[in-house]
């Protein structure tokens, strides 16, 4: 176990970090590419598209559980991308080498890094809930409307947001942003300063977030596999006479499309969050793979790929909705119908 401490001059460790497998220069280049370019492009696109998603689902009405869930998912994705866009400044050489009185990497730790992680977990939890709700819809089609109501979904979504947000408390109670002196630069800058509770609370938020993503990721795999198997079984009615099976055993075309869309959304999230899950496991199983350990440069580089995948997942939803939901396309076209010139002709 690495002994880590945090004083007025920043993070320190008693482990020798001189023999890094990845040089500082290579790490800097990779982080610039991933954060400054890739993450920023995905974030900007995702911020616009998720604002559109919010308007579309609100316009469709919040009288169905799936619309409430998709609206909440769009909000969490939007917040995840906004905080990630702010977090990206830690790798921007123009910010790092500027005369701003801040240590960018430390300043955005509390204001961007952990808030992004918080909303990324909320996105994962909501997607897991949506997939579980579709599992009930496909396995218990006659009773699901009594079990999953818009009001109950709203309450569940509230707790999904509340749990990760309250888990931020240990991080903000263990450190804060204040002026501190940096001997190597002979100047005082705004950076992270530990509180008296640092030794007790440090790392608790990271541990909780690792638990959230591991639990939700595992549950999402189970629900997605269940959906795929059940959907394949339910849709076999197309190959036989409709009179040979019970009507309650079939799915409407609309329900099938919704389930298929949820499966695709879940698979995209599983693929995109795999790096984060692997990193979280590696932190607790690979000695030296952490912020201040022997493999810290590799740690930071792998997280830059993880954050890029987070950004992709949070920005691609509009494309999936548009491709797979005729209702979404119709509402979107209605929203932008007034923006299209009709040259004096009536718009159909």
QUINOR-V178594 format. One record per backbone hydrogen bond with DSSP energy under -1.0 kcal/mol. NH is the residue of the N-H (numbers start at 1). CO is the residue of the C=O. If there is no record, write none. Layout:
NH&CO + NH&CO
This chain:
5&12 + 7&10 + 10&7 + 12&5 + 14&3 + 27&23 + 28&24 + 29&25 + 30&26 + 31&27 + 32&28 + 33&29 + 34&30 + 35&31 + 37&32 + 38&33 + 39&34 + 41&37 + 42&38 + 43&39 + 44&40 + 45&41 + 46&42 + 47&43 + 48&44 + 49&45 + 50&46 + 51&47 + 52&48 + 53&49 + 54&50 + 55&51 + 56&52 + 57&53 + 58&54 + 59&55 + 60&56 + 68&64 + 69&65 + 70&66 + 71&67 + 72&68 + 73&69 + 74&70 + 75&71 + 76&72 + 77&73 + 78&74 + 79&75 + 80&76 + 81&77 + 82&78 + 83&79 + 84&80 + 85&81 + 86&82 + 87&83 + 88&84 + 89&86 + 90&87 + 91&88 + 96&92 + 97&93 + 98&95 + 102&100 + 103&190 + 107&103 + 108&104 + 111&107 + 112&108 + 113&108 + 114&109 + 116&112 + 117&113 + 118&114 + 119&115 + 120&116 + 121&117 + 122&118 + 123&119 + 124&120 + 125&121 + 126&122 + 127&123 + 128&124 + 129&125 + 130&126 + 131&127 + 132&128 + 133&129 + 134&130 + 135&131 + 136&132 + 137&133 + 138&134 + 139&135 + 140&136 + 144&140 + 147&143 + 148&144 + 153&149 + 154&150 + 155&151 + 156&152 + 157&153 + 158&154 + 159&155 + 160&156 + 161&157 + 162&158 + 163&159 + 165&161 + 166&162 + 167&163 + 168&165 + 169&166 + 172&168 + 173&169 + 176&193 + 178&191 + 180&189 + 182&187 + 185&182 + 186&182 + 187&182 + 189&180 + 190&101 + 191&178 + 193&176 + 195&174 + 198&195 + 201&197 + 202&198 + 204&201 + 207&203 + 208&204 + 209&205 + 210&206 + 211&207 + 212&208 + 213&209 + 214&210 + 215&211 + 216&212 + 217&213 + 218&214 + 219&215 + 220&216 + 221&217 + 222&218 + 223&219 + 224&220 + 225&221 + 226&222 + 227&223 + 228&224 + 229&225 + 230&226 + 231&227 + 232&228 + 233&229 + 234&230 + 235&231 + 236&233 + 237&234 + 238&235 + 239&236 + 244&241 + 249&246 + 250&247 + 256&252 + 257&253 + 258&254 + 259&255 + 260&256 + 261&257 + 262&258 + 263&259 + 264&260 + 265&261 + 266&262 + 267&263 + 268&264 + 269&265 + 270&266 + 271&267 + 272&268 + 273&269 + 277&273 + 278&274 + 279&275 + 280&276 + 281&277 + 282&278 + 283&279 + 286&282 + 289&286 + 290&288 + 295&288 + 296&293 + 299&295 + 300&296 + 301&297 + 302&298 + 303&299 + 304&300 + 305&301 + 306&302 + 307&303 + 308&304 + 309&305 + 310&306 + 311&307 + 312&308 + 313&309 + 314&310 + 316&312 + 320&316 + 321&317 + 322&318 + 323&319 + 324&320 + 325&321 + 329&325 + 330&326 + 331&327 + 332&328 + 333&329 + 334&330 + 335&331 + 336&332 + 339&336 + 340&337 + 345&342
